[in-house]
């Protein structure tokens, strides 16, 4: 085995298989993917880059990319059984009890980006969100911590409707996320919703092994929805330190979440 092959085998992605109509290249039908996805997933250099980007994960992953008419009927299904996979996707995949198995059937979504290592991590978040108790705890914790900062630092109390932030609260939360997030979607102010920030944090954790936030700014939001800090510079810095401490707690919940996924199959 040469060095390159050894490196890939030693990385946390155990299986990386293309199943279905991938030999058609960029010819239609795409079955839920686009040309840029196909270009990445069928290019050895692109696949090697994905392996390297996933080298910081503690779990081992088995990834299957299904390009078929059967797969294209299902999106963000979540946890399934091997029997469901056989019946609905017409393929036979048995999960390794020590690994996390994810079957990607598409790359659709309002926040769509090409199927890079980061996108795979983000999309996986959509597949697991309804089937992990720790993910629910993580989501609740993030919401509580962000709403606390908005209220205590920026003087804005998020109102809820049917258990969810109202439209103005959603804008405030998204503005805060884009201020403190270090990932590209936050830097470019391209988060389509606050909930997408959670999947971006999962991707950050999987790619880097940790969660990190920017310092709290004096002003968040844009010219239409702008919030100003109500505390002194010294207190703002202290709140920033609290946020960095929260980051370790957020990472802990994600680690627990990922541990819960071992031995299970998820369909994205």
C-alpha positions as a Python dict, from the first residue, in 0.01 Angstrom:
ca = {
    (1, 'X'): (0, 0, 0),
    (2, 'X'): (142, 341, -97),
    (3, 'X'): (147, 636, 143),
    (4, 'X'): (-158, 806, -10),
    (5, 'X'): (-368, 490, 20),
    (6, 'X'): (-252, 439, 379),
    (7, 'X'): (-349, 795, 471),
    (8, 'X'): (-701, 750, 332),
    (9, 'X'): (-749, 413, 503),
    (10, 'X'): (-644, 559, 837),
    (11, 'X'): (-895, 841, 820),
    (12, 'X'): (-1239, 834, 985),
    (13, 'X'): (-1427, 779, 659),
    (14, 'X'): (-1426, 401, 629),
    (15, 'X'): (-1659, 362, 331),
    (16, 'X'): (-1702, 614, 50),
    (17, 'X'): (-1908, 447, -220),
    (18, 'X'): (-2092, 576, -523),
    (19, 'X'): (-2398, 365, -603),
    (20, 'X'): (-2625, 393, -905),
    (21, 'X'): (-2595, 596, -1225),
    (22, 'X'): (-2260, 764, -1162),
    (23, 'X'): (-2109, 619, -1480),
    (24, 'X'): (-2336, 857, -1673),
    (25, 'X'): (-2110, 1143, -1569),
    (26, 'X'): (-2279, 1479, -1607),
    (27, 'X'): (-2546, 1346, -1841),
    (28, 'X'): (-2905, 1371, -1725),
    (29, 'X'): (-3091, 1253, -1527),
    (30, 'X'): (-2898, 1387, -1228),
    (31, 'X'): (-3135, 1231, -971),
    (32, 'X'): (-3105, 1502, -707),
    (33, 'X'): (-2747, 1608, -772),
    (34, 'X'): (-2596, 1877, -992),
    (35, 'X'): (-2295, 1887, -1221),
    (36, 'X'): (-2067, 2032, -952),
    (37, 'X'): (-2162, 1751, -710),
    (38, 'X'): (-2092, 1489, -974),
    (39, 'X'): (-1760, 1652, -1058),
    (40, 'X'): (-1645, 1641, -695),
    (41, 'X'): (-1769, 1293, -606),
    (42, 'X'): (-1627, 1125, -918),
    (43, 'X'): (-1289, 1300, -902),
    (44, 'X'): (-1021, 1108, -704),
    (45, 'X'): (-859, 1435, -597),
    (46, 'X'): (-1195, 1569, -477),
    (47, 'X'): (-1264, 1250, -281),
    (48, 'X'): (-917, 1255, -127),
    (49, 'X'): (-975, 1615, -14),
    (50, 'X'): (-1300, 1509, 156),
    (51, 'X'): (-1115, 1231, 341),
    (52, 'X'): (-853, 1475, 465),
    (53, 'X'): (-1108, 1733, 578),
    (54, 'X'): (-1281, 1466, 788),
    (55, 'X'): (-959, 1362, 964),
    (56, 'X'): (-1049, 1540, 1291),
    (57, 'X'): (-1358, 1334, 1369),
    (58, 'X'): (-1368, 1089, 1659),
    (59, 'X'): (-1626, 859, 1500),
    (60, 'X'): (-1584, 644, 1190),
    (61, 'X'): (-1824, 703, 901),
    (62, 'X'): (-1957, 492, 616),
    (63, 'X'): (-2084, 716, 336),
    (64, 'X'): (-2289, 597, 39),
    (65, 'X'): (-2394, 832, -241),
    (66, 'X'): (-2694, 694, -425),
    (67, 'X'): (-2781, 835, -766),
    (68, 'X'): (-3101, 668, -875),
    (69, 'X'): (-3471, 729, -934),
    (70, 'X'): (-3548, 541, -611),
    (71, 'X'): (-3311, 755, -408),
    (72, 'X'): (-3438, 1078, -561),
    (73, 'X'): (-3781, 1013, -406),
    (74, 'X'): (-3644, 1046, -53),
    (75, 'X'): (-3491, 1348, 119),
    (76, 'X'): (-3399, 1405, 485),
    (77, 'X'): (-3567, 1082, 592),
    (78, 'X'): (-3349, 1034, 898),
    (79, 'X'): (-3287, 703, 1072),
    (80, 'X'): (-3395, 393, 881),
    (81, 'X'): (-3354, 16, 901),
    (82, 'X'): (-3168, -210, 655),
    (83, 'X'): (-3509, -346, 556),
    (84, 'X'): (-3631, 5, 471),
    (85, 'X'): (-3319, 61, 259),
    (86, 'X'): (-3387, -257, 62),
    (87, 'X'): (-3754, -178, 7),
    (88, 'X'): (-3735, 195, -65),
    (89, 'X'): (-3389, 240, -218),
    (90, 'X'): (-3344, -104, -380),
    (91, 'X'): (-2995, -150, -234),
    (92, 'X'): (-2857, -371, 41),
    (93, 'X'): (-2653, -194, 308),
    (94, 'X'): (-2585, -342, 649),
    (95, 'X'): (-2460, -97, 912),
    (96, 'X'): (-2133, -153, 1097),
    (97, 'X'): (-2221, -135, 1467),
    (98, 'X'): (-1910, 73, 1535),
    (99, 'X'): (-1963, 324, 1252),
    (100, 'X'): (-2210, 594, 1154),
    (101, 'X'): (-2375, 505, 823),
    (102, 'X'): (-2520, 778, 603),
    (103, 'X'): (-2682, 730, 262),
    (104, 'X'): (-2696, 1052, 59),
    (105, 'X'): (-2972, 1043, -202),
    (106, 'X'): (-2941, 1403, -322),
    (107, 'X'): (-2792, 1744, -257),
    (108, 'X'): (-3101, 1961, -260),
    (109, 'X'): (-3183, 2247, -26),
    (110, 'X'): (-3238, 2621, -7),
    (111, 'X'): (-2887, 2663, 134),
    (112, 'X'): (-2739, 2437, -131),
    (113, 'X'): (-2362, 2434, -193),
    (114, 'X'): (-2159, 2181, -393),
    (115, 'X'): (-2100, 1843, -225),
    (116, 'X'): (-1776, 1937, -53),
    (117, 'X'): (-1652, 1791, 277),
    (118, 'X'): (-1827, 2078, 459),
    (119, 'X'): (-2153, 2028, 269),
    (120, 'X'): (-2153, 1657, 352),
    (121, 'X'): (-2121, 1741, 722),
    (122, 'X'): (-2394, 2007, 702),
    (123, 'X'): (-2632, 1781, 510),
    (124, 'X'): (-2574, 1501, 760),
    (125, 'X'): (-2710, 1735, 1026),
    (126, 'X'): (-3040, 1751, 840),
    (127, 'X'): (-3058, 1371, 841),
    (128, 'X'): (-2998, 1324, 1214),
    (129, 'X'): (-3189, 1618, 1361),
    (130, 'X'): (-3515, 1435, 1439),
    (131, 'X'): (-3360, 1117, 1574),
    (132, 'X'): (-3106, 1224, 1835),
    (133, 'X'): (-3201, 1330, 2185),
    (134, 'X'): (-2861, 1494, 2231),
    (135, 'X'): (-2915, 1698, 1913),
    (136, 'X'): (-3242, 1825, 2057),
    (137, 'X'): (-3061, 1920, 2378),
    (138, 'X'): (-2788, 2088, 2172),
    (139, 'X'): (-3047, 2283, 1973),
    (140, 'X'): (-3229, 2394, 2286),
    (141, 'X'): (-2903, 2498, 2453),
    (142, 'X'): (-2790, 2706, 2154),
    (143, 'X'): (-3127, 2879, 2142),
    (144, 'X'): (-3120, 2955, 2515),
    (145, 'X'): (-2762, 3084, 2509),
    (146, 'X'): (-2820, 3305, 2205),
    (147, 'X'): (-3147, 3448, 2339),
    (148, 'X'): (-2977, 3522, 2671),
    (149, 'X'): (-2705, 3719, 2490),
    (150, 'X'): (-2960, 3911, 2285),
    (151, 'X'): (-3155, 4007, 2595),
    (152, 'X'): (-2871, 4076, 2843),
    (153, 'X'): (-2620, 4233, 2603),
    (154, 'X'): (-2832, 4390, 2327),
    (155, 'X'): (-3155, 4452, 2517),
    (156, 'X'): (-3367, 4245, 2280),
    (157, 'X'): (-3610, 3984, 2409),
    (158, 'X'): (-3709, 3719, 2156),
    (159, 'X'): (-4082, 3659, 2140),
    (160, 'X'): (-4210, 3314, 2059),
    (161, 'X'): (-4507, 3195, 1857),
    (162, 'X'): (-4611, 2830, 1898),
    (163, 'X'): (-4277, 2758, 2061),
    (164, 'X'): (-4066, 2919, 1786),
    (165, 'X'): (-3914, 3268, 1760),
    (166, 'X'): (-4137, 3513, 1575),
    (167, 'X'): (-4011, 3671, 1251),
    (168, 'X'): (-3831, 3958, 1426),
    (169, 'X'): (-3676, 3719, 1678),
    (170, 'X'): (-3558, 3497, 1393),
    (171, 'X'): (-3389, 3798, 1228),
    (172, 'X'): (-3218, 3892, 1555),
    (173, 'X'): (-3095, 3538, 1615),
    (174, 'X'): (-2971, 3508, 1259),
    (175, 'X'): (-2794, 3842, 1290),
    (176, 'X'): (-2618, 3727, 1607),
    (177, 'X'): (-2523, 3397, 1445),
    (178, 'X'): (-2371, 3577, 1147),
    (179, 'X'): (-2178, 3805, 1382),
    (180, 'X'): (-2023, 3532, 1594),
    (181, 'X'): (-1996, 3251, 1338),
    (182, 'X'): (-1652, 3202, 1186),
    (183, 'X'): (-1766, 2985, 894),
    (184, 'X'): (-1802, 3122, 540),
    (185, 'X'): (-2183, 3127, 543),
    (186, 'X'): (-2178, 3354, 850),
    (187, 'X'): (-1895, 3575, 720),
    (188, 'X'): (-2082, 3626, 394),
    (189, 'X'): (-2417, 3682, 574),
    (190, 'X'): (-2564, 3389, 382),
    (191, 'X'): (-2740, 3201, 660),
    (192, 'X'): (-3093, 3153, 532),
    (193, 'X'): (-3224, 3089, 884),
    (194, 'X'): (-3098, 3060, 1240),
    (195, 'X'): (-3160, 2685, 1237),
    (196, 'X'): (-2904, 2651, 957),
    (197, 'X'): (-2645, 2788, 1199),
    (198, 'X'): (-2675, 2469, 1403),
    (199, 'X'): (-2585, 2254, 1102),
    (200, 'X'): (-2296, 2486, 1026),
    (201, 'X'): (-2171, 2440, 1384),
    (202, 'X'): (-2189, 2063, 1335),
    (203, 'X'): (-1984, 2098, 1018),
    (204, 'X'): (-1732, 2316, 1197),
    (205, 'X'): (-1702, 2064, 1479),
    (206, 'X'): (-1657, 1773, 1238),
    (207, 'X'): (-1400, 1957, 1028),
    (208, 'X'): (-1194, 2112, 1311),
    (209, 'X'): (-1273, 1906, 1621),
    (210, 'X'): (-1398, 2211, 1812),
    (211, 'X'): (-1639, 2505, 1814),
    (212, 'X'): (-1509, 2859, 1812),
    (213, 'X'): (-1691, 3193, 1798),
    (214, 'X'): (-1597, 3547, 1706),
    (215, 'X'): (-1595, 3816, 1973),
    (216, 'X'): (-1927, 3983, 2041),
    (217, 'X'): (-1952, 4307, 1841),
    (218, 'X'): (-2105, 4632, 1961),
    (219, 'X'): (-2354, 4624, 1672),
    (220, 'X'): (-2520, 4324, 1510),
    (221, 'X'): (-2750, 4303, 1210),
    (222, 'X'): (-2779, 4522, 902),
    (223, 'X'): (-2908, 4873, 845),
    (224, 'X'): (-3269, 4754, 856),
    (225, 'X'): (-3237, 4527, 1158),
    (226, 'X'): (-2962, 4663, 1377),
    (227, 'X'): (-2911, 4599, 1749),
    (228, 'X'): (-2668, 4789, 1970),
    (229, 'X'): (-2487, 4666, 2277),
    (230, 'X'): (-2633, 4801, 2602),
    (231, 'X'): (-2332, 4712, 2818),
    (232, 'X'): (-1989, 4866, 2874),
    (233, 'X'): (-1686, 4761, 2671),
    (234, 'X'): (-1554, 4575, 2974),
    (235, 'X'): (-1881, 4387, 3021),
    (236, 'X'): (-1903, 4315, 2648),
    (237, 'X'): (-1561, 4153, 2664),
    (238, 'X'): (-1669, 3949, 2966),
    (239, 'X'): (-1979, 3832, 2783),
    (240, 'X'): (-1752, 3731, 2496),
    (241, 'X'): (-1550, 3519, 2739),
    (242, 'X'): (-1872, 3356, 2858),
    (243, 'X'): (-1961, 3278, 2497),
    (244, 'X'): (-1623, 3111, 2441),
    (245, 'X'): (-1690, 2900, 2749),
    (246, 'X'): (-2031, 2812, 2608),
    (247, 'X'): (-1853, 2690, 2293),
    (248, 'X'): (-1690, 2405, 2485),
    (249, 'X'): (-2028, 2304, 2624),
    (250, 'X'): (-2183, 2316, 2276),
    (251, 'X'): (-1903, 2094, 2145),
    (252, 'X'): (-1965, 1845, 2425),
    (253, 'X'): (-2328, 1804, 2319),
    (254, 'X'): (-2224, 1752, 1958),
    (255, 'X'): (-1973, 1486, 2063),
    (256, 'X'): (-2248, 1308, 2255),
    (257, 'X'): (-2479, 1342, 1956),
    (258, 'X'): (-2230, 1181, 1722),
    (259, 'X'): (-2167, 896, 1966),
    (260, 'X'): (-2541, 823, 1962),
    (261, 'X'): (-2533, 768, 1586),
    (262, 'X'): (-2297, 470, 1588),
    (263, 'X'): (-2447, 149, 1451),
    (264, 'X'): (-2736, 332, 1284),
    (265, 'X'): (-2829, 415, 922),
    (266, 'X'): (-2943, 762, 820),
    (267, 'X'): (-3082, 871, 484),
    (268, 'X'): (-3021, 1229, 376),
}
